[in-house]
Structures are given as C-alpha cells and as structure tokens.
Amino acid sequence: MLQSPKLAILQSLDAMDKVQMEEVLVYIKGILNQPERTPDYKAFKKEAMKEIRQALRQENGKQKLRIAV
C-alpha cells in the first residue's frame, strides 16, 4: 500500500535523533529565508510554518505522553 507523502515524512521524522532533526530544521529555515521568488511566496511560507508548528505540537504531545507513562 502506498503511503501519502505527509505520512512518510512524519514516519521518517519519528525515526530521527535530535541531531538529524536539527539538520532538517536548518535546511527548512534555509529554504524559507530565501528571497521571494513567486507572488504567493508569503502565503506559501505562512502555510509551511503553520504545518511545522502543528507537527511540533503533535510531537511535543507524544513526548509528554511517553514521560507520563
């Protein structure tokens, strides 16, 4: 069964250690801090940051559950 790209990304993030996660964040920040290339760049950046925040909140919630168990 084929996985959605979002699910595949989330699963690969779950398998990363802290150093690898930091490298991914540096890469994403590098992409987002490039000069505007398209008219809808700000909308794209806003949506990307929203999804990243959401994913981090979900990961933070999972960590709290692990600690509580």
MMTF fields as JSON, N, C-alpha, C and O atoms, coordinates in Angstrom:
{
  "mmtfVersion": "1.0.0",
  "mmtfProducer": "UNKNOWN",
  "numBonds": 275,
  "numAtoms": 276,
  "numGroups": 69,
  "numChains": 1,
  "numModels": 1,
  "chainsPerModel": [1],
  "groupsPerChain": [69],
  "chainIdList": ["A"],
  "bondAtomList": [4, 2, 8, 6, 12, 10, 16, 14, 20, 18, 24, 22, 28, 26, 32, 30, 36, 34, 40, 38, 44, 42, 48, 46, 52, 50, 56, 54, 60, 58, 64, 62, 68, 66, 72, 70, 76, 74, 80, 78, 84, 82, 88, 86, 92, 90, 96, 94, 100, 98, 104, 102, 108, 106, 112, 110, 116, 114, 120, 118, 124, 122, 128, 126, 132, 130, 136, 134, 140, 138, 144, 142, 148, 146, 152, 150, 156, 154, 160, 158, 164, 162, 168, 166, 172, 170, 176, 174, 180, 178, 184, 182, 188, 186, 192, 190, 196, 194, 200, 198, 204, 202, 208, 206, 212, 210, 216, 214, 220, 218, 224, 222, 228, 226, 232, 230, 236, 234, 240, 238, 244, 242, 248, 246, 252, 250, 256, 254, 260, 258, 264, 262, 268, 266, 272, 270],
  "bondOrderList": [1, 1, 1, 1, 1, 1, 1, 1, 1, 1, 1, 1, 1, 1, 1, 1, 1, 1, 1, 1, 1, 1, 1, 1, 1, 1, 1, 1, 1, 1, 1, 1, 1, 1, 1, 1, 1, 1, 1, 1, 1, 1, 1, 1, 1, 1, 1, 1, 1, 1, 1, 1, 1, 1, 1, 1, 1, 1, 1, 1, 1, 1, 1, 1, 1, 1, 1, 1],
  "groupList": [{"groupName": "MET", "atomNameList": ["N", "CA", "C", "O"], "elementList": ["N", "C", "C", "O"], "formalChargeList": [0, 0, 0, 0], "bondAtomList": [1, 0, 2, 1, 3, 2], "bondOrderList": [1, 1, 2], "singleLetterCode": "M", "chemCompType": "L-PEPTIDE LINKING"}, {"groupName": "LEU", "atomNameList": ["N", "CA", "C", "O"], "elementList": ["N", "C", "C", "O"], "formalChargeList": [0, 0, 0, 0], "bondAtomList": [1, 0, 2, 1, 3, 2], "bondOrderList": [1, 1, 2], "singleLetterCode": "L", "chemCompType": "L-PEPTIDE LINKING"}, {"groupName": "GLN", "atomNameList": ["N", "CA", "C", "O"], "elementList": ["N", "C", "C", "O"], "formalChargeList": [0, 0, 0, 0], "bondAtomList": [1, 0, 2, 1, 3, 2], "bondOrderList": [1, 1, 2], "singleLetterCode": "Q", "chemCompType": "L-PEPTIDE LINKING"}, {"groupName": "SER", "atomNameList": ["N", "CA", "C", "O"], "elementList": ["N", "C", "C", "O"], "formalChargeList": [0, 0, 0, 0], "bondAtomList": [1, 0, 2, 1, 3, 2], "bondOrderList": [1, 1, 2], "singleLetterCode": "S", "chemCompType": "L-PEPTIDE LINKING"}, {"groupName": "PRO", "atomNameList": ["N", "CA", "C", "O"], "elementList": ["N", "C", "C", "O"], "formalChargeList": [0, 0, 0, 0], "bondAtomList": [1, 0, 2, 1, 3, 2], "bondOrderList": [1, 1, 2], "singleLetterCode": "P", "chemCompType": "L-PEPTIDE LINKING"}, {"groupName": "LYS", "atomNameList": ["N", "CA", "C", "O"], "elementList": ["N", "C", "C", "O"], "formalChargeList": [0, 0, 0, 0], "bondAtomList": [1, 0, 2, 1, 3, 2], "bondOrderList": [1, 1, 2], "singleLetterCode": "K", "chemCompType": "L-PEPTIDE LINKING"}, {"groupName": "ALA", "atomNameList": ["N", "CA", "C", "O"], "elementList": ["N", "C", "C", "O"], "formalChargeList": [0, 0, 0, 0], "bondAtomList": [1, 0, 2, 1, 3, 2], "bondOrderList": [1, 1, 2], "singleLetterCode": "A", "chemCompType": "L-PEPTIDE LINKING"}, {"groupName": "ILE", "atomNameList": ["N", "CA", "C", "O"], "elementList": ["N", "C", "C", "O"], "formalChargeList": [0, 0, 0, 0], "bondAtomList": [1, 0, 2, 1, 3, 2], "bondOrderList": [1, 1, 2], "singleLetterCode": "I", "chemCompType": "L-PEPTIDE LINKING"}, {"groupName": "ASP", "atomNameList": ["N", "CA", "C", "O"], "elementList": ["N", "C", "C", "O"], "formalChargeList": [0, 0, 0, 0], "bondAtomList": [1, 0, 2, 1, 3, 2], "bondOrderList": [1, 1, 2], "singleLetterCode": "D", "chemCompType": "L-PEPTIDE LINKING"}, {"groupName": "VAL", "atomNameList": ["N", "CA", "C", "O"], "elementList": ["N", "C", "C", "O"], "formalChargeList": [0, 0, 0, 0], "bondAtomList": [1, 0, 2, 1, 3, 2], "bondOrderList": [1, 1, 2], "singleLetterCode": "V", "chemCompType": "L-PEPTIDE LINKING"}, {"groupName": "GLU", "atomNameList": ["N", "CA", "C", "O"], "elementList": ["N", "C", "C", "O"], "formalChargeList": [0, 0, 0, 0], "bondAtomList": [1, 0, 2, 1, 3, 2], "bondOrderList": [1, 1, 2], "singleLetterCode": "E", "chemCompType": "L-PEPTIDE LINKING"}, {"groupName": "TYR", "atomNameList": ["N", "CA", "C", "O"], "elementList": ["N", "C", "C", "O"], "formalChargeList": [0, 0, 0, 0], "bondAtomList": [1, 0, 2, 1, 3, 2], "bondOrderList": [1, 1, 2], "singleLetterCode": "Y", "chemCompType": "L-PEPTIDE LINKING"}, {"groupName": "GLY", "atomNameList": ["N", "CA", "C", "O"], "elementList": ["N", "C", "C", "O"], "formalChargeList": [0, 0, 0, 0], "bondAtomList": [1, 0, 2, 1, 3, 2], "bondOrderList": [1, 1, 2], "singleLetterCode": "G", "chemCompType": "PEPTIDE LINKING"}, {"groupName": "ASN", "atomNameList": ["N", "CA", "C", "O"], "elementList": ["N", "C", "C", "O"], "formalChargeList": [0, 0, 0, 0], "bondAtomList": [1, 0, 2, 1, 3, 2], "bondOrderList": [1, 1, 2], "singleLetterCode": "N", "chemCompType": "L-PEPTIDE LINKING"}, {"groupName": "ARG", "atomNameList": ["N", "CA", "C", "O"], "elementList": ["N", "C", "C", "O"], "formalChargeList": [0, 0, 0, 0], "bondAtomList": [1, 0, 2, 1, 3, 2], "bondOrderList": [1, 1, 2], "singleLetterCode": "R", "chemCompType": "L-PEPTIDE LINKING"}, {"groupName": "THR", "atomNameList": ["N", "CA", "C", "O"], "elementList": ["N", "C", "C", "O"], "formalChargeList": [0, 0, 0, 0], "bondAtomList": [1, 0, 2, 1, 3, 2], "bondOrderList": [1, 1, 2], "singleLetterCode": "T", "chemCompType": "L-PEPTIDE LINKING"}, {"groupName": "PHE", "atomNameList": ["N", "CA", "C", "O"], "elementList": ["N", "C", "C", "O"], "formalChargeList": [0, 0, 0, 0], "bondAtomList": [1, 0, 2, 1, 3, 2], "bondOrderList": [1, 1, 2], "singleLetterCode": "F", "chemCompType": "L-PEPTIDE LINKING"}],
  "groupTypeList": [0, 1, 2, 3, 4, 5, 1, 6, 7, 1, 2, 3, 1, 8, 6, 0, 8, 5, 9, 2, 0, 10, 10, 9, 1, 9, 11, 7, 5, 12, 7, 1, 13, 2, 4, 10, 14, 15, 4, 8, 11, 5, 6, 16, 5, 5, 10, 6, 0, 5, 10, 7, 14, 2, 6, 1, 14, 2, 10, 13, 12, 5, 2, 5, 1, 14, 7, 6, 9],
  "groupIdList": [1, 2, 3, 4, 5, 6, 7, 8, 9, 10, 11, 12, 13, 14, 15, 16, 17, 18, 19, 20, 21, 22, 23, 24, 25, 26, 27, 28, 29, 30, 31, 32, 33, 34, 35, 36, 37, 38, 39, 40, 41, 42, 43, 44, 45, 46, 47, 48, 49, 50, 51, 52, 53, 54, 55, 56, 57, 58, 59, 60, 61, 62, 63, 64, 65, 66, 67, 68, 69],
  "secStructList": [7, 7, 7, 7, 2, 2, 2, 2, 2, 2, 2, 2, 2, 2, 6, 7, 7, 2, 2, 2, 2, 2, 2, 2, 2, 2, 2, 2, 2, 2, 2, 2, 6, 1, 7, 7, 7, 1, 6, 6, 2, 2, 2, 2, 2, 2, 2, 2, 2, 2, 2, 2, 2, 2, 2, 2, 2, 2, 2, 2, 2, 2, 2, 2, 2, 2, 2, 2, 7],
  "xCoordList": [0.835, 0.0, 0.885, 1.854, 0.543, 1.333, 0.992, -0.164, 2.01, 1.811, 1.699, 2.262, 0.98, 0.935, 2.293, 2.981, 2.682, 3.971, 4.04, 5.087, 2.93, 2.929, 3.175, 3.949, 2.525, 2.717, 4.15, 4.745, 4.697, 6.078, 7.048, 8.009, 6.798, 7.657, 7.548, 8.56, 6.327, 6.139, 6.82, 7.424, 6.728, 7.373, 8.895, 9.571, 9.431, 10.883, 11.338, 12.423, 10.516, 10.857, 10.856, 11.699, 9.918, 9.873, 11.13, 11.535, 11.751, 12.927, 14.227, 15.281, 14.172, 15.386, 15.785, 14.958, 17.084, 17.549, 17.604, 17.311, 17.97, 17.965, 18.874, 18.505, 20.048, 20.994, 20.404, 20.496, 19.809, 19.208, 18.036, 17.855, 17.236, 16.118, 16.615, 16.022, 17.695, 18.266, 18.732, 18.54, 19.34, 19.792, 18.607, 18.696, 17.512, 16.303, 15.765, 15.391, 15.721, 15.235, 16.116, 15.606, 17.418, 18.333, 18.069, 18.053, 17.863, 17.564, 16.257, 16.193, 15.215, 13.927, 14.044, 13.508, 14.745, 14.935, 15.681, 15.38, 16.656, 17.385, 16.486, 16.622, 15.575, 14.634, 13.685, 13.419, 13.179, 12.199, 12.805, 12.088, 14.084, 14.722, 15.292, 15.96, 15.034, 15.492, 14.627, 13.488, 15.163, 14.361, 13.103, 13.055, 12.101, 10.845, 11.062, 11.788, 10.422, 10.56, 9.229, 9.19, 8.15, 6.828, 5.925, 6.191, 4.867, 3.952, 3.272, 2.951, 3.055, 2.388, 3.377, 3.01, 4.618, 5.652, 5.266, 5.442, 4.733, 4.384, 3.277, 3.304, 2.311, 1.243, 1.81, 1.429, 2.719, 3.366, 4.158, 4.071, 4.925, 5.742, 4.859, 5.164, 3.764, 2.85, 2.244, 2.167, 1.82, 1.23, 2.274, 1.968, 3.496, 4.562, 4.869, 5.014, 4.967, 5.25, 4.101, 4.335, 2.863, 1.7, 1.776, 1.53, 2.112, 2.213, 3.364, 3.24, 4.478, 5.625, 5.26, 5.573, 4.591, 4.168, 3.222, 3.336, 2.293, 1.334, 2.05, 1.739, 2.996, 3.738, 4.555, 4.635, 5.158, 5.947, 5.06, 5.456, 3.87, 2.939, 2.533, 2.466, 2.259, 1.884, 3.034, 2.807, 4.253, 5.42, 5.621, 5.95, 5.431, 5.58, 4.543, 4.86, 3.321, 2.282, 2.627, 2.37, 3.211, 3.634, 4.718, 4.707, 5.652, 6.73, 6.175, 6.632, 5.204, 4.608, 3.901, 3.943, 3.247, 2.577, 3.587, 3.344, 4.709, 5.747, 6.303, 6.561, 6.488, 7.044, 6.047, 6.435, 4.767, 3.724, 3.534, 3.107, 3.842, 3.603, 4.61, 4.541],
  "yCoordList": [-1.177, 0.0, 1.247, 1.331, 2.202, 3.43, 4.37, 4.49, 5.022, 5.971, 7.371, 7.66, 8.225, 9.62, 10.247, 9.81, 11.252, 11.907, 12.455, 12.377, 13.009, 13.577, 12.481, 12.679, 11.338, 10.229, 9.71, 9.398, 9.621, 9.16, 10.118, 9.683, 11.413, 12.412, 12.287, 12.298, 12.171, 12.048, 10.805, 10.851, 9.69, 8.465, 8.606, 8.106, 9.284, 9.453, 10.401, 10.227, 11.398, 12.294, 11.544, 11.8, 10.622, 9.829, 8.991, 8.709, 8.591, 7.724, 8.513, 7.908, 9.841, 10.667, 10.9, 10.879, 11.124, 11.555, 13.084, 13.724, 13.669, 15.134, 15.839, 16.884, 15.282, 15.909, 15.944, 16.961, 14.855, 14.805, 15.773, 16.419, 15.883, 16.829, 18.257, 19.063, 18.573, 19.918, 20.213, 21.322, 19.228, 19.411, 19.668, 20.501, 18.967, 19.182, 20.587, 21.268, 21.033, 22.376, 23.448, 24.446, 23.258, 24.216, 24.274, 25.353, 23.115, 23.055, 23.788, 24.561, 23.542, 24.192, 25.697, 26.46, 26.126, 27.564, 28.192, 29.319, 27.471, 27.976, 28.17, 29.145, 27.246, 27.368, 28.535, 29.311, 28.656, 29.695, 31.089, 32.069, 31.204, 32.516, 33.002, 34.034, 32.273, 32.719, 33.885, 34.025, 34.728, 35.853, 35.355, 34.234, 36.207, 35.847, 35.514, 36.212, 34.439, 34.007, 34.022, 34.093, 33.958, 33.919, 34.927, 35.332, 35.33, 36.304, 35.76, 36.524, 34.462, 33.899, 33.29, 32.401, 33.752, 33.223, 33.363, 32.433, 34.545, 34.767, 33.826, 33.336, 33.568, 32.631, 31.224, 30.493, 30.845, 29.533, 29.406, 28.39, 30.432, 30.41, 30.331, 29.593, 31.092, 31.084, 29.692, 29.202, 29.063, 27.728, 26.7, 25.816, 26.813, 25.886, 26.012, 25.004, 27.23, 27.435, 26.914, 26.372, 27.075, 26.568, 25.044, 24.497, 24.364, 22.909, 22.436, 21.426, 23.151, 22.794, 22.946, 22.075, 24.066, 24.271, 23.159, 22.635, 22.815, 21.757, 20.424, 19.711, 20.093, 18.842, 18.843, 17.825, 19.98, 20.069, 19.951, 19.332, 20.538, 20.406, 18.957, 18.464, 18.27, 16.866, 16.047, 15.173, 16.315, 15.592, 15.895, 14.997, 17.138, 17.518, 16.8, 16.359, 16.671, 15.944, 14.477, 13.888, 13.88, 12.473, 12.289, 11.311, 13.236, 13.143, 13.251, 12.542, 14.122, 14.255, 12.97, 12.558, 12.337, 11.075, 10.002, 9.208, 9.966, 8.964, 9.164, 8.196, 10.418, 10.711, 10.326, 9.827, 10.553, 10.262, 8.775, 8.352, 7.961, 6.531, 5.849, 4.633],
  "zCoordList": [0.0, 0.0, 0.0, 0.754, -0.845, -0.938, 0.217, 0.622, 0.728, 1.807, 1.226, 0.17, 1.908, 1.492, 1.794, 2.717, 1.039, 1.321, 2.748, 3.392, 3.243, 4.592, 5.632, 6.568, 5.473, 6.41, 6.354, 7.386, 5.153, 5.011, 5.698, 6.332, 5.573, 6.221, 7.736, 8.436, 8.241, 9.69, 10.239, 11.311, 9.513, 9.972, 9.964, 10.863, 8.953, 8.917, 10.031, 10.587, 10.357, 11.468, 12.791, 13.651, 12.96, 14.193, 14.372, 15.5, 13.259, 13.321, 13.522, 13.717, 13.479, 13.581, 15.025, 15.937, 15.205, 16.509, 16.532, 15.522, 17.657, 17.814, 16.804, 16.269, 16.54, 15.614, 14.206, 13.518, 13.786, 12.457, 12.359, 11.327, 13.419, 13.411, 13.286, 12.569, 13.976, 13.889, 12.462, 11.963, 11.811, 10.436, 9.509, 8.607, 9.722, 8.913, 9.143, 8.189, 10.411, 10.696, 10.072, 9.563, 10.102, 9.47, 7.966, 7.373, 7.361, 5.928, 5.608, 4.652, 6.41, 6.176, 6.347, 5.544, 7.391, 7.605, 6.439, 6.046, 5.879, 4.722, 3.52, 2.781, 3.329, 2.217, 2.438, 1.52, 3.655, 3.944, 3.984, 3.78, 4.237, 4.323, 2.992, 2.944, 1.924, 0.612, 0.15, 0.594, -0.743, -1.24, -1.947, -2.454, -1.966, -2.606, -4.076, -4.784, -4.523, -5.912, -6.644, -7.872, -5.898, -6.519, -5.828, -4.696, -6.502, -5.878, -4.621, -3.711, -4.567, -3.4, -2.41, -1.642, -2.417, -1.531, -0.064, 0.723, 0.305, 1.712, 2.16, 3.289, 1.3, 1.642, 1.792, 2.706, 0.898, 0.98, 2.274, 2.964, 2.601, 3.812, 5.056, 5.992, 5.064, 6.201, 6.396, 7.522, 5.318, 5.405, 5.852, 6.652, 5.342, 5.728, 7.22, 7.911, 7.712, 9.129, 9.994, 11.075, 9.524, 10.255, 10.381, 11.456, 9.294, 9.321, 10.196, 10.889, 10.173, 11.01, 12.486, 13.298, 12.836, 14.226, 14.675, 15.783, 13.797, 14.127, 14.362, 15.316, 13.504, 13.653, 14.945, 15.632, 15.272, 16.501, 17.738, 18.726, 17.693, 18.826, 19.018, 20.144, 17.902, 17.993, 18.572, 19.409, 18.142, 18.644, 20.121, 20.896, 20.517, 21.919, 22.765, 23.869, 22.285, 22.998, 23.158, 24.207, 22.12, 22.195, 23.255, 24.002, 23.311, 24.301, 25.717, 26.613, 25.928, 27.255, 27.65, 28.809, 26.671, 26.973, 27.338, 28.247, 26.648, 26.951, 28.349, 29.065, 28.737, 30.058, 31.139, 32.195, 30.883, 31.881, 32.084, 33.159, 31.069, 31.174, 32.017, 32.201]
}
